[in-house]
Amino acid sequence: MRSVTDKELLNIVLSQHKAETNLLTNLVQESVNMQVREDATSLLNQSLCHQKKIFDLMTQKGWYNVENATAQDITKAQQTINQE
């Protein structure tokens, strides 16, 4: 039986955090009750912090490669946002 590697495990955990942040974002956006909204916002912030730590660790180990945006890519994205 094959064991799960650290890379695979972190990929799973990162994917779960991404799903969690999507659900929590929807909860924050749709909450009428301020206490529920504040609690969900706190959980969302915690999940985003965990996500960043996992991402940083994976990047450091070379398990999550990200291509840097060019200045042209950034300008194009800004123009697209400003047009909306």
Wavefront OBJ file of the C-alpha trace (Angstrom):
o trace
v 0.000 0.000 0.000
v 1.376 3.389 -1.056
v 1.582 6.144 1.540
v 0.540 9.725 0.914
v 3.437 12.123 0.383
v 3.786 15.431 2.188
v 3.221 17.207 -1.124
v -0.032 15.327 -1.748
v -1.219 15.968 1.789
v -0.522 19.691 1.555
v -2.288 19.833 -1.818
v -5.355 18.273 -0.223
v -5.259 20.638 2.755
v -4.788 23.665 0.489
v -7.720 22.582 -1.697
v -9.904 22.172 1.383
v -8.971 25.649 2.604
v -9.841 27.090 -0.812
v -13.255 25.424 -0.696
v -13.768 26.616 2.873
v -12.948 30.223 1.976
v -15.457 30.115 -0.882
v -18.192 28.904 1.455
v -17.285 31.393 4.175
v -17.191 34.261 1.680
v -20.729 33.409 0.593
v -21.824 33.193 4.225
v -20.355 36.627 5.003
v -21.976 38.164 1.936
v -25.394 36.714 2.670
v -25.524 37.064 6.471
v -28.190 39.329 7.872
v -27.286 38.643 11.496
v -24.243 40.737 12.439
v -22.914 38.168 14.928
v -23.006 35.415 12.293
v -21.347 37.782 9.830
v -18.582 38.711 12.297
v -17.978 35.076 13.260
v -17.844 33.999 9.617
v -15.492 36.893 8.806
v -13.181 35.823 11.634
v -13.182 32.222 10.384
v -12.575 33.442 6.833
v -9.549 35.471 7.941
v -8.147 32.488 9.840
v -8.611 30.238 6.823
v -6.904 32.779 4.553
v -3.947 32.970 6.960
v -3.679 29.170 7.027
v -3.898 29.085 3.237
v -1.026 31.567 2.949
v 1.171 29.551 5.323
v 0.494 26.351 3.371
v 1.113 28.143 0.071
v 4.389 29.622 1.365
v 5.593 26.219 2.577
v 4.695 24.539 -0.714
v 6.380 27.322 -2.701
v 9.498 27.098 -0.540
v 9.728 23.348 -1.211
v 9.117 23.846 -4.952
v 5.759 22.043 -4.817
v 3.663 25.021 -5.932
v 5.109 27.008 -8.788
v 3.706 30.402 -9.627
v 4.526 32.426 -12.701
v 5.108 36.100 -11.941
v 2.918 38.537 -13.836
v 4.617 40.888 -16.247
v 4.093 44.644 -16.035
v 1.960 44.303 -19.174
v -0.225 41.643 -17.517
v -0.761 43.887 -14.494
v -1.636 46.909 -16.653
v -4.086 44.833 -18.678
v -5.770 43.507 -15.500
v -6.021 47.035 -14.087
v -7.578 48.307 -17.313
v -10.099 45.466 -17.297
v -11.082 46.232 -13.685
v -11.369 49.960 -14.365
v -13.651 49.318 -17.354
v -16.199 47.471 -15.222
l 1 2 3 4 5 6 7 8 9 10 11 12 13 14 15 16 17 18 19 20 21 22 23 24 25 26 27 28 29 30 31 32 33 34 35 36 37 38 39 40 41 42 43 44 45 46 47 48 49 50 51 52 53 54 55 56 57 58 59 60 61 62 63 64 65 66 67 68 69 70 71 72 73 74 75 76 77 78 79 80 81 82 83 84
